[in-house]
Amino acid sequence: MKFYRRLNAFDAVSFDLDDTLYDNWPVIARAEAALSDYLSEHCPPLAALDKATLVGFRRQARDENPAQRFDVTAMRVAQLTLAGEHVGLTAEKARAQAQAATTFFCGYRSDFTPPAQSLAYLKAWSEKLPLVAITNGNVDTDAIGLTPFFQHIFRAGEHGEAKPSPEMFDKAAQALDLAPARILHVGDHLSSDVAGARQAGMQACWIRPERQSPMMHKGRTLPDVAIDDLSELDTLIQQWHR
């Protein structure tokens, strides 16, 4: 644990989800591989598109759908719709295929169980103080068993611009009826979580990978405190929660 500034007492904790409470990269890799197999079976021309082409359609989808650009599920549907039209599907069939493929992907994306330690800590913490989640992702918190621990869950797109925009942080503070400074936000990303929380007036706790320094990530905003695992967060909650 490393402190970068004096930590003040807090009345609630907000959490990022992906790569904070569980390791998300293997989950996404497995879901992407499953999606590739799905498309190979249901639409081989779409499955044959190279990564660079799909990245281009993702950018196009964001440009053409600015109101939905923060919603990763909507963006995947839009991206695959453009890709489907590119390989010769009608607009209607391309949209239907994109919807079906995205639903399949999201099912795999939320087909896992968070670590038992994370679940145990969340249960204990939720009995002591209010917890909220603020995520840029689209994990189904009902499916992975996290919903009962949070008083509110804010998702980019549905509830505002993606982090590091202050919009979801502000909504969390309003929902909790707390001054932002009375909330500790916990996340793994120096920009979206640490900088976003600090800009919104919250205190920020960075779960750092392998005891790394913010300087290694070219972080422009230092966290209030950096920790290596949730056991250290448990110590913070015991010491600084009012």
Secondary structure, 3 states (H helix, E strand, C coil): CEECCCCCCECEEEECCECCCECCHHHHHHHHHHHHHHHHHHCHHHHCCCHHHHHHHHHHHHHHCHHHCCCHHHHHHHHHHHHHHHCCCCHHHHHHHHHHHHHHHHHHHCCCCCCHHHHHHHHHHHCCCCEEEEECCCCCCCCCCCHHHCCEEEECCCCCCCCCCCHHHHHHHHHHCCCHHHEEEEECCHHHHHHHHHHCCCEEEEECHHHCCHHHHCCCCCCCEEECCHHHHHHHHHHHEC
